[in-house]
Amino acid sequence: MNKTFKLSIITISVLVASGCSSLGVEPWERDLLAKKQMALTSSPLDAALDDHIYFSKEASSGGRSFAGGGCGCN
C-alpha cells in the first residue's frame, strides 16, 4: 500500500471515531430535560393506578419488578 492511502485510512478512522465523542447532555441543555413533559411517566396518576393493578394481581408482591406470582411458582 502506498503512504497516502494509509494516511487517508488513518485520517478517516480518526474522524469516524471522534464523531461520537460529544455524546451527552451539555449544561445548557439540562433545563430542557428537567421539564415536566420530559419525565418517563408523563402522568403520575396513571402510573400509580397501573402500579396498583400490577401489585394487586394474584396477590403478588413487587408487581412488575419481581418475578413470580401469588401462586409461589417463580
C-alpha positions as CSV (number, residue, x, y, z in Angstrom):
1,M,0.0,0.0,0.0
2,N,1.2,3.4,-0.6
3,K,1.8,6.0,2.0
4,T,-1.1,8.4,1.1
5,F,-3.6,5.6,1.2
6,K,-2.5,4.6,4.7
7,L,-2.6,8.2,5.8
8,S,-6.1,8.7,4.4
9,I,-7.4,5.5,6.1
10,I,-6.0,6.7,9.4
11,T,-7.5,10.1,9.0
12,I,-10.9,8.7,8.1
13,S,-10.7,6.3,11.1
14,V,-9.9,9.2,13.5
15,L,-12.8,11.3,12.1
16,V,-15.3,8.5,12.4
17,A,-14.1,7.7,16.0
18,S,-14.3,11.3,17.1
19,G,-17.8,11.7,15.8
20,C,-19.3,10.1,18.9
21,S,-17.1,12.0,21.4
22,S,-19.6,14.7,22.1
23,L,-22.5,12.5,23.2
24,G,-24.1,13.5,26.5
25,V,-26.1,16.4,27.9
26,E,-24.5,19.8,27.9
27,P,-25.1,22.1,30.9
28,W,-27.3,24.5,28.9
29,E,-29.5,21.6,27.7
30,R,-30.3,20.4,31.2
31,D,-33.1,22.9,31.7
32,L,-35.0,21.3,28.8
33,L,-34.6,17.8,30.2
34,A,-35.8,19.0,33.7
35,K,-39.2,20.0,32.3
36,K,-42.3,18.0,33.4
37,Q,-43.1,16.9,29.9
38,M,-39.7,15.1,29.6
39,A,-40.4,12.7,32.5
40,L,-40.5,9.0,31.8
41,T,-44.0,8.9,33.2
42,S,-45.9,11.9,31.9
43,S,-48.9,11.2,34.1
44,P,-48.0,10.2,37.7
45,L,-51.7,9.4,38.5
46,D,-52.0,6.9,35.6
47,A,-48.6,5.3,36.6
48,A,-49.8,4.9,40.2
49,L,-53.0,3.3,39.1
50,D,-51.1,0.9,36.8
51,D,-48.7,0.1,39.6
52,H,-51.7,-0.7,41.9
53,I,-53.1,-3.1,39.3
54,Y,-49.8,-4.8,38.8
55,F,-49.3,-5.1,42.6
56,S,-52.8,-6.5,43.2
57,K,-52.7,-9.2,40.5
58,E,-52.8,-12.6,42.1
59,A,-51.6,-11.2,45.4
60,S,-48.1,-10.9,44.1
61,S,-45.5,-8.8,45.9
62,G,-43.5,-6.4,43.9
63,G,-45.7,-6.1,40.8
64,R,-43.8,-5.7,37.6
65,S,-40.3,-5.6,39.1
66,F,-40.2,-9.1,40.6
67,A,-40.6,-12.5,39.0
68,G,-43.3,-14.9,40.1
69,G,-46.9,-14.5,41.2
70,G,-49.1,-15.3,44.2
71,C,-49.0,-19.0,43.5
72,G,-45.4,-19.4,44.6
73,C,-44.1,-20.6,41.3
74,N,-41.2,-18.4,40.4
